[in-house]
Amino acid sequence: PAVQASLEHRFLSRALDSHVLLFYHLFVGEELSWKGQTGVTDEQLHKLEIALSRATVVRLQQSENGYTCGNQATGRWFKFERCADSILNYELQRAATVDLAIFVRPDLLYTGRQLPGTIPASGRSDLSLSFDAMPTDPPWLLTVGSEILIMTYGSLPLVRNLTRAQCCNVSARTPDKCFWPGLDEPSETFMFRSHFSGLWR
């Protein structure tokens, strides 16, 4: 509930002046990393129910998905896909119109005017941003810090196909920009950005 309240009052109410739909894709299965929870209490489930009461669509994932392209970080691509799928299906079924989609982690706490995971010097950390003034055609997308992705509706079909993004060649270690010296795995960031080539702001 605290995260949900901070999302609505600290972020959505300041950053957007238009109607907002909330779509959740939540992983509730066993976390494979050492940070994962080993169980959940009835009290926690009740708090989750309260937090999701205003959601437009909720999808729960109970088994961890795999990853691709030789980098475990690409596991997030599947979750991006499911979010985009929820939005596009909702629009089709309800004849709704979505102008902008904002992808955020469901566990970020918004405590002030600076967006979580942002660097003030980037110029994109102030919550007074007004997205209503941004054009929606041609399609575009941008990142705010490391955890927030903002895009127009026209970019969503590419998100829906994210797990089919082109991988870098691990054997030949090409292209060069996809690999860091001393690291075997390719750069997830490079492949992610390449998939949306030409749309970045």
Disulfide bonds with the S-S distance in Angstrom:
Cys69-Cys167 1.91
Cys168-Cys178 1.95
